[in-house]
Amino acid sequence: MDNKLIKNFVQQLQDIQGKENWLDENFKKKIDKISEKQAFTRPIAEIHSVAELVSHILVWRSESIKELKGKKKNLTIDSPENWQTNDQLKIMGWEKLKTALYESQMELIELIKDKIDDYLENEYMDGYSFKYLIEGLVHHDLYHLGQIGITIKLLNAKK
């Protein structure tokens, strides 16, 4: 059973979440240090808050988890839950939002860790393989991790 690629994806997901990596950045390093007030603050009107970004990442992870479980995807770019407002997210609270993000990563890893690499070639949707889906999640996480870093820098510059 060959699962080198699966193991690599699992490692990348773990690194992005909270382990040391080449970037020297991860979600825990970035978001565990900020206060609830900072999490829900937009440094400027045109930039999402950290909470909005975390929610967006979580929503797409959750949809991908559904795909991995064989369930039909409902989320689109235009779905209202794709970008929830700070007011909507404050109801959930910062701690619960962070916890949900971290738990989604653990669930994602649980779903793929025992698969063999051949699984990645299966399609979850016409023309789209599980490899494409998981790679996309890694890229999506890294992209928004960078945005979170910029948002935090801007918040700190305002102090």
N, C-alpha and C positions, 0 to 999 in steps of 0.2 A: 504494500500500500504506500503510494507516494503522496505525501502531503506537505512537501517543502513550501509550496506557495501558500497554502492555508496557514502554516506556521508563521510564515513571513507576514501575512495580513494580520494575524493575531498579535504578533510582536509590534507591528506598526500601530495598531489600535491601542495597545497597552502603553506604548511610548508616548503617543499623543495625549493620552489621558493623564499619565502621572509618572512616567519613568524618565530616566535620563536618556537623551537622544542627541543626535548631531546638532539639531537646532538649538539645544539647551533651553527649550521652551515646551510647556505642556499646559493643559487646561488647569490642573491643580495649582501649578505655579502662578498662573495668571489670575484665576477667579477665586481661589480660596483666600486671597489676601485682601479682597475689596469688601467694603461694607455694603449693607443693603441699600443705603442711600446712594452710594456710588453706582451700584449695579443698575439702578433704575434712572440714572441721570444721563441724558444726552449731552455730550460736551458742546455740541453745536446742533442746531435743529436738523441739519441734513444727514447727521450720522446716527446710526442706531446705538442704543444703550447696550451695555454688556448683557443685561437680562434679555433684551430683544434678540440679540445674536445667539445667546445660549438657547433660547426657546426655539428659534429657527433651526438650529442644529438638531435639537431634540426632536422636533416635528419630522424632519426628514429621516433621522435615524429610526424613529418609530414606524414610519411608512416602509422603510427598507426591511425592518424586522418582520413586518406583515408579509412582505414579498418573500422573504426567506422561509416563512411558515406556510407559504402557498396561498395566502389570502390576497384578495384583490385590493389593489392600491386605490385610494380615493383622493389623495392629495394632488393638487395641481399648483402651479405657480400662482394662480389667481385665487386660491383658497384663502379665506380670511385667517385661518390658523397658521398659514405660512409666515406671516409677519404680524404677530399680536402686539398690541400697544402696551406700553408700560402700565397703564391703568388696568388692563386686563390681567397682566402678569403679576401685579402687586397682590391680587387676590390669592394667587398661589403662594407667593412669598419667595424670597431669594433662596433660603435654605432648601425648600422643597424643590425648587427649580434645579439647583445644583445637584441635589440627590438624584432627581429623575435623570439628569444627564449622565451621571456616573453609573447609575443602574442600567441605563440603556446600553452603555458600552459593555457591561458585564453580560447582559442578555444576548447582545450581538455575538460576542465571543463564544458564549455557550452554544449558540446555534451552529457555528461553523467549525469549532475547534476539533471535532472528531471526524470531520468530512475528509475525503480524499480529494486530491487536486482535480480529478475528472469531474467532480461535482460542479466545479466553477464554470465548466463549459455548457452546462444546462442553461436553458433559457427560462427566465421568469416572465418574459414578455417577448413577443415576436421580434427577433433581431437583437435582443439584449440578454447577455449572459450574466450569471451570478458574479463572474469575475469583474465584469463592467460595473455592476452594482457596488461591490465591495471596494473596488478601486475608487469609484466615484465618491463613496463615503469618506475614505481616507483623504482624498483631495479636498472635499467639501469641508471637512474638519480643519485641515491645515489652512485653507483659505480664510475661514472665519476666525481661527485662532489668531492669525495675523491682524485681522480687523479688531479683534478684542484688544490686542496689544496696543494698537494705535489709539483706540478709544480710551484705554486706561492712561496712556501717555498724555492725551489731551485733558483728561480729567485732572491728572496730577499737575499739569501746567497751569490750570485755573486756580490752584490753591494759593 
